[in-house]
Amino acid sequence: MILDLPISGIDAAAMDFTANGGGESADGAFKGKPMIFAGNSNKTLAEDIAAKLGLPLGNSTSTLFPDGENYVRINETVRGADCFIVQSTNSPVNDNLMELLIMIDTMRRASARQITAVIPYLSYTRQDRKNKPREPITAKLVANMLEAAGVDRVLTMDLHTSQIQGFFDIPVDNLVGAAILQTYYKQKFVNDMEDTVVVSPDVGGIRRARSFAGSLNIDLAIVDKRRPEAGVAEAMNIIGDIVGKRVILVDDMVSTGGTLIKDAEALVKYGATEVYACCTHGVFARDAIARIQDSPIKEVAVLDTVFLPQEKRIPKVKLLTSAHVFSEAIYRIHMDLPLSPLYDKYM
């Protein structure tokens, strides 16, 4: 079951376009209904977002030709419309990214007034700088491709590094998924938070973990690592008091799960009684689910920014919905309202 944990914002009834047929924007202009379309990567989330706005999903066709080329057709008029395309770019990464680019191009050629790419999980964001000579900066390349396709705005959640917003020359709204996870733990450990510590998996995640710990009003610890080679990390020490404590490992994503499991084993070795983990993006590549099942981690809480097939929904994985956050952001963008209320309370 996907848990729905409302966190803030506009009254749900006010966002129901079926009930009110649109309304006035901040400048007094009448705004009709936005149009929500879905690619193939995460239709479940797209349907949930549309439902919270009281809207049907737009009618579109997206298939593959026999040679693997994408074919997209919009089966209704979008002329003059405010269009939102919901498409994460998780595995198969290149297929989903190409499908998104083609959908944007299709709507631009069909005279949509504004096109917003709603990308709950944006891939290639870990390739955001050159660490060695003759390496690409693929995050910038993806930003260029989206803009060249004709998108007007990008709405995403928890970019791997926030400075990637600066790779775009169009507005990029980077929503905060941690708020949903914080709400979950406040409910889960409502009467038992005293002996709980938030843990950052490395120095680079301190800011995220500190904010998370501050929201829960608990202490923070850090896993001190060394990296003997690219993609390999070894836990050397724990900075902070975790002895006899329940710990919550906080990260932006879990890919293969290797680093997460090593951290969990180190935390148990150094005295933690229970290890929980959470992240926004549960990529769970390769055999990550099997490795998590056999690890000392009691539970991994993730958001539905990446579609999780049934075979990966093991008891140790807790899936939380982000639809209410994206639906409010879409409502605010469409109605020319500020998105700051979605940030102020949680940053």
Phi and psi in degrees as a GROMACS rama.xvg file:
@    title "Ramachandran Plot"
@    xaxis  label "Phi"
@    yaxis  label "Psi"
@TYPE xy
-90.1578  121.884  ILE-2
-82.4513  135.502  LEU-3
-108.719  110.673  ASP-4
-118.752  90.5344  LEU-5
-57.5127  140.651  PRO-6
-120.867  -26.7431  ILE-7
-179.203  -176.128  SER-8
101.27  -158.796  GLY-9
-68.5397  144.443  ILE-10
-53.2706  132.182  ASP-11
-57.2504  -35.1131  ALA-12
-63.931  -33.2917  ALA-13
-70.0613  -24.4299  ALA-14
-89.6169  -1.31944  MET-15
-82.8562  100.967  ASP-16
-70.9705  -21.829  PHE-17
-65.737  -37.2425  THR-18
-77.1207  -41.1349  ALA-19
-109.647  -6.79059  ASN-20
65.1999  16.7081  GLY-21
108.321  -174.043  GLY-22
-171.418  -163.678  GLY-23
-94.5224  139.971  GLU-24
-79.7502  -178.436  SER-25
-61.2079  -28.1993  ALA-26
-93.6311  8.60511  ASP-27
89.8066  -3.19873  GLY-28
-77.4929  143.223  ALA-29
-71.9474  134.435  PHE-30
-117.044  125.821  LYS-31
-77.6731  -157.664  GLY-32
-86.4071  140.056  LYS-33
-73.6063  166.714  PRO-34
-117.844  126.784  MET-35
-107.609  121.814  ILE-36
-117.802  156.088  PHE-37
-128.556  136.256  ALA-38
-81.153  -171.088  GLY-39
-88.4578  -7.45588  ASN-40
-74.6307  -33.5744  SER-41
-153.768  62.6968  ASN-42
-65.2655  -30.4604  LYS-43
-60.3352  -46.6663  THR-44
-64.2852  -41.7643  LEU-45
-60.5639  -42.1366  ALA-46
-63.811  -40.2198  GLU-47
-66.001  -40.7327  ASP-48
-62.6057  -47.6739  ILE-49
-62.0945  -40.54  ALA-50
-62.0636  -39.2557  ALA-51
-69.3133  -21.0576  LYS-52
-95.2763  0.740919  LEU-53
68.8421  33.04  GLY-54
-124.719  150.768  LEU-55
-82.2238  157.912  PRO-56
-69.2918  143.143  LEU-57
-62.3053  152.219  GLY-58
-87.1738  109.796  ASN-59
-143.362  158.68  SER-60
-120.361  130.994  THR-61
-140.049  110.401  SER-62
-136.775  -176.994  THR-63
-117.172  139.169  LEU-64
-71.6618  163.827  PHE-65
-55.0916  -29.5097  PRO-66
-86.7178  2.89262  ASP-67
98.108  -4.45104  GLY-68
-69.7755  144.266  GLU-69
-77.8303  142.809  ASN-70
-126.321  126.615  TYR-71
-127.721  137.633  VAL-72
-141.854  134.104  ARG-73
-92.2611  120.939  ILE-74
-94.5343  17.6647  ASN-75
-150.412  160.814  GLU-76
-70.7161  138.241  THR-77
-122.186  10.2725  VAL-78
-56.8789  124.165  ARG-79
73.252  8.78671  GLY-80
-93.363  156.645  ALA-81
-93.2122  103.299  ASP-82
-105.881  137.711  CYS-83
-122.577  123.324  PHE-84
-106.859  116.919  ILE-85
-94.4219  114.865  VAL-86
-158.809  110.542  GLN-87
-78.6576  155.793  SER-88
-113.643  46.0657  THR-89
-83.2872  -174.943  ASN-90
-59.9728  135.704  SER-91
-72.6572  111.823  PRO-92
-56.2637  -53.6543  VAL-93
-67.9767  -35.7499  ASN-94
-63.278  -45.798  ASP-95
-68.9178  -37.3689  ASN-96
-65.8223  -44.5821  LEU-97
-64.1685  -39.2961  MET-98
-61.122  -41.731  GLU-99
-62.5913  -45.8259  LEU-100
-60.2002  -41.5186  LEU-101
-68.7418  -38.3133  ILE-102
-62.7568  -40.8554  MET-103
-62.3958  -47.2997  ILE-104
-61.5936  -39.789  ASP-105
-61.5169  -44.7719  THR-106
-70.2054  -35.8969  MET-107
-62.7539  -42.6496  ARG-108
-73.296  -18.3024  ARG-109
-93.4201  9.94495  ALA-110
71.6054  34.0227  SER-111
-61.7863  143.241  ALA-112
-70.7596  -46.249  ARG-113
-144.148  138.405  GLN-114
-121.887  121.409  ILE-115
-113.728  123.457  THR-116
-86.7972  113.054  ALA-117
-93.6178  102.808  VAL-118
-115.83  85.6919  ILE-119
-54.1116  -40.1117  PRO-120
-125.431  117.878  TYR-121
-102.536  118.13  LEU-122
-79.0579  173.179  SER-123
67.7414  6.20049  TYR-124
-76.4565  -13.1082  THR-125
-77.7981  -15.3328  ARG-126
-97.251  67.4962  GLN-127
-106.649  3.35019  ASP-128
-163.229  165.709  ARG-129
-91.8133  117.002  LYS-130
-93.4094  -21.5597  ASN-131
-138.842  161.048  LYS-132
-60.6297  147.472  PRO-133
62.0508  33.8382  ARG-134
-104.538  151.176  GLU-135
-84.5637  163.125  PRO-136
-111.503  83.0286  ILE-137
-70.2484  -27.8007  THR-138
-60.1881  -39.5906  ALA-139
-68.6941  -38.8883  LYS-140
-60.2894  -44.3222  LEU-141
-63.2879  -40.4758  VAL-142
-60.4372  -43.4049  ALA-143
-62.8135  -40.2975  ASN-144
-65.0179  -42.8341  MET-145
-63.042  -42.8935  LEU-146
-67.2688  -40.3423  GLU-147
-64.3882  -31.2146  ALA-148
-69.253  -24.1614  ALA-149
115.075  16.8209  GLY-150
-73.7889  145.51  VAL-151
-96.9305  -24.4114  ASP-152
-158.578  150.441  ARG-153
-122.256  132.683  VAL-154
-119.805  119.106  LEU-155
-139.122  -173.935  THR-156
-141.655  130.013  MET-157
46.34  66.8407  ASP-158
-56.3045  148.875  LEU-159
-56.9735  -39.0475  HIS-160
-137.024  133.746  THR-161
-65.7552  -24.3353  SER-162
-67.3945  -11.1956  GLN-163
-62.4008  -23.8617  ILE-164
-54.2795  -34.0119  GLN-165
-74.7472  -8.29301  GLY-166
-75.2702  -16.0907  PHE-167
-99.9852  150.122  PHE-168
-106.262  19.9202  ASP-169
-127.449  165.65  ILE-170
-62.2244  134.88  PRO-171
-128.744  119.115  VAL-172
-103.153  116.296  ASP-173
-105.639  95.3604  ASN-174
-71.5774  161.788  LEU-175
-105.846  108.71  VAL-176
-77.7292  -21.4497  GLY-177
-59.2772  -29.0449  ALA-178
-59.6327  -37.9767  ALA-179
-68.295  -42.3418  ILE-180
-66.4285  -38.5918  LEU-181
-62.6633  -42.7888  GLN-182
-60.3299  -40.4244  THR-183
-60.6635  -46.5915  TYR-184
-72.6441  -31.3162  TYR-185
-62.4129  -34.6158  LYS-186
-79.8912  -39.5903  GLN-187
-66.9276  -42.6009  LYS-188
-112.961  35.5938  PHE-189
-55.9028  -35.51  VAL-190
-110.802  15.4677  ASN-191
-149.078  47.8774  ASP-192
-99.0705  -10.7397  MET-193
-60.2188  -40.6857  GLU-194
-103.363  39.2648  ASP-195
-117.673  139.483  THR-196
-130.042  134.976  VAL-197
-84.3206  137.963  VAL-198
-122.9  130.517  VAL-199
-89.0782  132.919  SER-200
-70.9626  -14.3769  PRO-201
-164.986  175.082  ASP-202
-63.7087  -34.9018  VAL-203
-63.8178  -21.892  GLY-204
-98.4844  11.2232  GLY-205
-61.6232  -43.8806  ILE-206
-59.6123  -45.7824  ARG-207
-61.8329  -46.9514  ARG-208
-67.8485  -37.0115  ALA-209
-64.3022  -42.9794  ARG-210
-62.3263  -41.1316  SER-211
-62.9756  -46.7977  PHE-212
-64.4068  -38.2925  ALA-213
-63.5203  -39.627  GLY-214
-64.1715  -36.7107  SER-215
-87.3795  -7.58679  LEU-216
59.9801  45.9444  ASN-217
-132.048  174.031  ILE-218
-78.6749  166.755  ASP-219
-122.893  142.212  LEU-220
-133.257  163.975  ALA-221
-134.615  137.607  ILE-222
-86.1928  119.577  VAL-223
-88.183  120.43  ASP-224
-120.129  159.047  LYS-225
-121.947  149.91  ARG-226
-119.95  93.7052  ARG-227
-65.0367  -25.9229  PRO-228
-157.752  167.236  GLU-229
-59.6814  132.707  ALA-230
81.733  0.523089  GLY-231
-122.507  128.166  VAL-232
-134.208  140.162  ALA-233
-125.775  128.577  GLU-234
-73.7971  125.76  ALA-235
-105.268  -33.5304  MET-236
-163.234  164.181  ASN-237
-116.609  123.338  ILE-238
-95.9668  112.444  ILE-239
122.465  166.417  GLY-240
-94.5499  111.85  ASP-241
-122.044  0.111527  ILE-242
-63.4928  124.461  VAL-243
73.2106  13.9541  GLY-244
-111.624  153.331  LYS-245
-81.5126  136.485  ARG-246
-120.388  149.691  VAL-247
-121.334  108.128  ILE-248
-76.103  127.569  LEU-249
-119.346  125.095  VAL-250
-143.763  172.763  ASP-251
-86.5263  -26.9921  ASP-252
-157.306  156.544  MET-253
-121.132  121.309  VAL-254
-100.646  -88.858  SER-255
-84.0835  -16.8459  THR-256
84.767  -2.55377  GLY-257
-60.7325  -50.899  GLY-258
-65.576  -40.9461  THR-259
-58.7219  -45.2017  LEU-260
-69.4063  -40.4035  ILE-261
-60.93  -40.7757  LYS-262
-62.666  -43.2888  ASP-263
-62.0313  -42.912  ALA-264
-63.7089  -39.6711  GLU-265
-65.8868  -39.9008  ALA-266
-64.5718  -40.1734  LEU-267
-64.9981  -42.6396  VAL-268
-59.2342  -38.1295  LYS-269
-89.4732  8.85592  TYR-270
115.889  0.513667  GLY-271
-68.4639  141.886  ALA-272
-87.0554  -34.515  THR-273
-141.985  143.387  GLU-274
-121.145  117.79  VAL-275
-109.353  155.923  TYR-276
-139.129  153.304  ALA-277
-151.56  151.867  CYS-278
-157.468  164.639  CYS-279
-75.4024  -47.4318  THR-280
-109.349  109.622  HIS-281
-91.5128  82.7494  GLY-282
-70.7739  -42.9923  VAL-283
48.9311  59.8246  PHE-284
-79.3764  158.408  ALA-285
53.2095  -125.054  ARG-286
-101.08  29.7976  ASP-287
-56.7249  -42.8559  ALA-288
-63.616  -44.1371  ILE-289
-63.3607  -38.5702  ALA-290
-68.1229  -39.5489  ARG-291
-65.6569  -39.7798  ILE-292
-58.5491  -36.8361  GLN-293
-91.7707  4.39281  ASP-294
-93.582  170.409  SER-295
-76.0695  -0.360319  PRO-296
-69.9771  128.638  ILE-297
-77.0818  -35.3141  LYS-298
-162.359  143.167  GLU-299
-119.366  116.923  VAL-300
-95.8658  127.724  ALA-301
-134.948  160.074  VAL-302
-92.8038  168.403  LEU-303
-92.3931  29.4296  ASP-304
-65.3  -28.2896  THR-305
-113.594  128.266  VAL-306
-62.5664  131.78  PHE-307
-110.137  108.55  LEU-308
-64.9592  159.746  PRO-309
-57.3129  -37.7441  GLN-310
-67.6939  -15.4627  GLU-311
-97.9544  -1.35783  LYS-312
-89.5289  66.9305  ARG-313
-77.6837  161.929  ILE-314
-56.3607  -27.3537  PRO-315
-74.9308  -13.1782  LYS-316
-102.857  120.914  VAL-317
-105.483  119.023  LYS-318
-101.3  123.973  LEU-319
-115.31  141.905  LEU-320
-85.4845  146.535  THR-321
-110.206  6.3328  SER-322
-59.7379  -38.0802  ALA-323
-66.8835  -32.8521  HIS-324
-71.9576  -45.7744  VAL-325
-65.8905  -37.7277  PHE-326
-65.746  -39.9047  SER-327
-67.8507  -38.7699  GLU-328
-62.5668  -42.4906  ALA-329
-62.7487  -43.2809  ILE-330
-58.6952  -45.7108  TYR-331
-66.8152  -40.7193  ARG-332
-63.0702  -46.9203  ILE-333
-62.9502  -38.0629  HIS-334
-91.5207  8.57263  MET-335
58.02  39.6914  ASP-336
-103.169  153.338  LEU-337
-67.2341  147.028  PRO-338
-91.6759  -3.42631  LEU-339
-55.8699  -33.6803  SER-340
-60.7606  -23.1896  PRO-341
-77.7874  -12.5765  LEU-342
-108.843  -40.462  TYR-343
-54.626  -40.3535  ASP-344
-76.1205  -17.6989  LYS-345
-122.173  4.53204  TYR-346
